[in-house]
Amino acid sequence: MVLRKILPSLLAALCLFPALAQAKGDADHERAKIREMRDEVLSEMFKLKPELKSRLKKAEGYAVFSNVGVNLLIASFAGGKGVLVEHGFFGDSETFMKMGSAGLGLGLGVKDFRAVFVSTTEEALKTFVEKGWDFSGQADAAAKSDQKGGTIGASGSVLPGMEVYQLTKNGIALQATVQGTKYWKDPELN
């Protein structure tokens, strides 16, 4: 009698085990992809701005995001993911994050870009992880495919204690927008 009550639960658990193992494998794979993106972006940024390497070492922490943005006449949208690295007394810790952005302004285009945030204060780093809002204005022109083309851009961020560096990978865009961006912890990867 007891076996009849336990057996269905045991079978259900055995059926779920492969799915749970697969989810963990998928999360490990996704974290590895984000780390690889971070390393590639930092390598490219160090070539363009060699001083960034020493700034990262002195910083409280930094975050690297991969973003794809779309601008359609008066509205812009972007989404992406990345990792925040916090320098600690006992070593670095990682927080995997997502981001979403919406804005208003004139423009047209699609842009695949990377952003590196460097935190100069512990408070700025904590605020970024816990609240994650950024309101910014930007104007840029981008026309790039692989190694061909170029970008011109200017942006300003209202996250005190944070420096922002952007790198356009691919895309074509002409825009002048005011945007709000939300960064948050990725519950599936942390």
Protein Blocks (a to p, Z undefined) as FASTA:
>chain_A
ZZmmmmmmmmmmmmmmmmmmmmmmmmmmmmmmmmmmmmmmmmmmmmmmmmlmmmmmmpmb
dcddddddddehjaccdddddddddddfkbccddddddddddedddedddddddddddfb
fklmmmmmmnopacdddddddddehjgccdddddddfbehiacddddfbdcddddddddd
dddddfklZZ
